[in-house]
Amino acid sequence: MTPPESDKTAPHLDDVINLDASPSGDGCADCESATPPGWWLHLRRCATCGHIGCCDSSPSQHASGHYRNTGHPVIQTYEPDEAWFYDYPTRQLFLGPVLQEPTSRPAAQGSPGPSGRVPDDWRRRLH
């Protein structure tokens, strides 16, 4: 996804982006805690609380589930070399402030991930 050319956060989002929230981990918190543990294609980070969830192409779509359960409206990509944000209510991509480190999953983790849990037919299982 390519965000619009802007480095400003939309004014109505100033109160939902928490610059002090640390990410919840290196992978999708919900996939990691599932029995059996799941896998993901890409990761997203809640800009309010730092919860790491899997993207909507992933089998479990935990990032958007986190939005539905908490009302936290903004995520940021948690992929290396990407920095865009997404506002669920407006369905808009935008560039925003730099969040607390780390700002992405470890590059060595790869995508999809995590290594060892991704099925051979993973492409068929994407949304």
C-alpha positions, 0 to 999 in steps of 0.5 A: 500500500502506498500512502498519500504524500503527506507527513501530517497526521489527520487532526481528528487522530491526534488523540488516538495515536499514542507515541509512548505505546510499545509494540506487544511483541515481534509477531501477532499477539493473538496468533501466538496465544492461540492453540495451536499457534497461528501464522500470518502474512503481514503484521499491523500495529495498533497506534493506540496501545501497541497491540500487534495483529495480523493483516486482513490477508492473513487467515485470522485477521487479528488486527481488524478484530482488535479494532472491532473489539477495542475501538482503536481506529488506527494501525501502522504497518509493522513490516520492515521498510514501511511506515504508513498508517491506516484509519479504519473508520475513514478507510484512509492511508496516511503518513504519521509520526514515528512510534516507539521502537521497534517499528517493525517485525525483525527483518529476519523473521520473514513473511509469511511467518513465523518460520516453521508454522506456515503451511505449504499451501499458505497462498491458498489460505489467504483472504 
